[in-house]
Amino acid sequence: MSSISSSQPMHIEILGQSFSIKTDDSPEYIQSLVDELKQRYARISARMNVADPLRVAILAGLFLLDDVKKMQHRSSPAKNGQTASAPAQQSEPASAENADEEQILAQLDKRLGELGL
């Protein structure tokens, strides 16, 4: 198979939406991002019993932003030259982030149930 250059569009399909993008990144890298995003969507949809693609995408966006903010927070003391006395959970691998995601999902699920959504 020949690789797709950045001058050619790459076809992507997510949550029933098809579109093409142009990127300087490799098709393999973009596909890995798409696959990971689809896995997150599937976990959220199954865990919260949400079928609406827009809601799934919004929840996934919140979790991804939460991940980014937590990573920025964890790396900020090192950037400032400070020695961090960080809690043990900050040095744990991605499994801790999955546990956080599960906890947030459970809280959201409970709250949405209370609201009748």
Summary of the structure (lengths in Angstrom):
residues: 117
radius of gyration: 17.9
end to end distance: 46.3
largest distance: 52.2
contacts: 237
relative contact order: 0.09
helix: 63%
strand: 9%
